Amino acid sequence: MEDSELREQVAWACRILALHGHSDLTLGHVSARRPVGDSYYLKSKGLGLDEVTPEDVVGLDLNGGRIWGQGEVHLEAPLHTEVYRARPDVGAVVHTHPPMTTALGATTAGLEFLNHDGVLFPDGVGTFEETPELITMPLQGEAVAKALGMRRAVLLRNHGVLVVGQDIPWAVYAALTLERAVQIQLIASSLGPLSPIPQPMVQRLYAEKYRSDFIRQYWEYLIRKVRRHGLADGMPAPA
C-alpha cells in the first residue's frame, strides 16, 4: 500500500469512528503501521475525529521521531509506539473513549459472549489497571501493551479503550463491534440473567463469520455511510 493511501485510511477511520459515537472533543487517535521501516502514521493532535483529512496525519518512527507531516503529535503517542514494538502482527491501533466500552472499563465486569459481536473477541479483552492517567511515557505504553497481550482490545480502567487490528479496516471494525457488544450486554443484563454462548461455539462462530473478505466489504460500506451523512468534507472524491 502506498503511503498516501495509508494516510487516507487513517483519515477515513477517524471519520467512521466519529460517526459511530467515538468522538470526544479533540481526543482519541488512530494510527497505521507503515509497510516498510519501523514507523507509523498517526492522526494529529488538536482535531476532532470528524475533522481529520489525509494531510492531518503525522509520520513517526518507533522512537517518537517525526518522519512526515507538520501536525502536532498526540501526547499519548507512546500507546501506539509500544504496541507496535510489542506486536509485529498489529498493523493499526485505535484509542478512543466510546461511552459503552469506557463504562465497562469503569466496572469489574468483563465482556460476555452474548451474540456474534462478542465472538470477535474469542480471547476476551484485557484490562490495564495501573493508572487512569494519560499514557504519555514509553514505560506506561509498554504496560498497556503487556495488558493487551495477544488480544484485540484492552480496557484502560476509568479511561477508555485500545483496539488493534492487522490493518485499519480490521481495527476500526473491531472498535465498532466491541462498542456494540457492550451495548448488547447492557441491554441483556437489564432483561434477565445472561446466557452466554459456550466457548466451543465461540471458536466455531469466529472462524465462520470473521473473514477478511467480509471486513473489506464492511469497510467500503462504512466509507459510503460517511459520505451519505455528509461528513466527507475534505476527503478524496470517490474513484
N, C-alpha and C positions, 0 to 999 in steps of 0.2 A: 504494500500500500504506500502511495506517495505521501510525503509529509503533509502536503496541502489537504489531502483527503482526510488524513487523521485529525488535523486541526478542525476540519469541518465536522467530523463525527463528534468531537468533544463539544462543539457548539450546539449541534443537534441534541446531544444527550442532555445538556443543560436546559434547553427549551422544553424537551419532553418531560423531564423531571419537574420543571416548574408547572407545567400544565396539569400534572398529576399530584399536586399538593406538597411538593418537596421544598418550595420556596421558603426562605426565612431572611427577609431583607436582602443584604448582600452576602449572607453567609452560605456555606455549603460550596463544594467544589468537586470537579470531575477531572480525571486525568487518563491518559492513554500512553502506554509504553511505545516508544519508537522501535521500529523493526531492526534497526542497526544501532550499535553503541549502547552504553549504559545511560540512557536518558529517556525523558518522557515529556509530554505536553500537558499543561495544567491550566485550567480556567483562571483568569486574572482576578485579583482582589479588587473590591470596590464596585463590582457589578452584580446585579441580581441574576439568578439563573436564567430568567426570561429575557435578558438583555444581551447575552453573550453571542458574539459573532466569531468567525474563524480568526479574525485579526485580534481578538481579545483573549488570545491563548499565548502562554509563555512556554518556552522550552527550557528544561533544567536537566543537569546531569545528576547522578546519584549522590554527589557531594553538595548539591544545592547551588552549583554554579549556573548562571544563565547562559543558554546557547542560542536562544531565539526570542524575539519579541521585546516589546517595551513596557508591557503592563506590570503593575505591582504584584509581587508574589504573596500568596496567602501565608499567614503565619503558621498554618498547620501543614505546610508542605512536607514536613517530616513524616506525616501519616502515609503519604504516597511513597516517598523515597524508601522508607524502611520496609513497607510491604513488598515493593518491587525487589528490594535486596533479598528479602527472605523467601519470596515465592516466584521463582523463574517462570512458573506456569501462568502467572497473572499478567494479563495484558491491559487491564483497565481497573480503575478504582473510583468509587463513588463515596463521598462522605456528605451526608445531609442530616436534617433534623425533622423527618416526617412525623406528624402527630402520633399515629398509632404505634409505630415501631419505637419512637422515643418514649412513649408512655410505657410500653412493655419493658424497656430498659430501666425504668424507674420502679420496677417491682421485682419480686423474687421469682416470678413465673417464667416459664420457658415457652418456646414455640411448640405447639401441638400439631400433629399431622391430622388435620380435620377435613381437608379437601385437597384437590390437586395442587393448589398453590403452595401449601406447606411441603408437599412432596419434592419441590425443587431444592429443598434443604435436607436431604436424607440423613446428613450427619448432625442436624440441628444447627444452632447458631451459637457462637462463642459469646462470652461476656468479659469485658475489660473492667476490672473493679478498682484499679489503683487510684484514680482521680477523676472528678468530673470537669477538670480544667481543660483549657485548650491544649492540644498536643503540639507543642512548639519545639520540643527538643528531640534529637535523634534517639536518646535512650527511652523517651516516652513512646516514640514511634516503634521502636523495637519491641516494647512491652505490648503494644496493641497488636503487632504482627504475631507475637507469640500467642496472645489470646485468640486471635483469628485461627491459628493453626492451618490446617488444610481445608477449612470450611469456606463457604461462600460469603458468610457475613458474621460480623461481631457487633454486639450491642455495646455501646460506650455508656456505662452506667451514669444515669442522670445527665446525659449529654446528647447523644444521637446514635447514629449507626454508620458502619463502614461496610460496604458491599464490594465484592470483587468479581471479575469475570475474565474469561480468556480473551475477550475483546470488548469494545464499547457496547455493541448490541446485547451481548450476554450480561454485562454488568448492569446496564440500565434495566433490562427486563427483570433481572433478579431483584433490583431495588424496588421496582414497582410491584412485583409479585409478593415480596416479603411484606410490604405495607398492606396489601390486600389480605394476605394470610392472617395477619394480626387482627385486621378488622373483622374477618370471619370468626376468629377465635373470640373476640369481644362479644359479638352478637350471639354466638352459640352459648357462651358461658352464662348469658343472661336468660337463656331459654330453658336450661336444664343441665344435668350432668353431661360432661363431654364424653364423646365416643370416638376416640382417635382411630385412625387406620393402623392396623397391625404392621409392625416393622417389615415382615417379609413382603407384604403387599406394597409398602412404600417403595422398596427397591424395584419391584416389578413395574409399578406405575412410572417411576422415574425413568427407567430405560425406555418405556414405550412413548412417553409424552415429550421429554425434553431432548429434542434433536436439533442440530444446528440449522437444518433447512427450515424448520418451524420458526426458529429465532430470527432468521433473516426476513421471513415474511412478516413477523411481528414488528421488526424494526422499520420496514418500509411503511407499514400501516401507521405506526406511531408518528413518523415524519408527515405522512398525509394528514393525520389528525391535527398536528400543529398548524399546518397550512390552512386547513378548513376553519380553524379557530382564529385565523388572522394574526397568528403570533410568530410569523416567519419574517418579519421585517428585518432587513439587513443580512438575511441568509441567501445563499445562491439560489437562483431560479431552478425549477425542475429541468432535467436534461431533456 
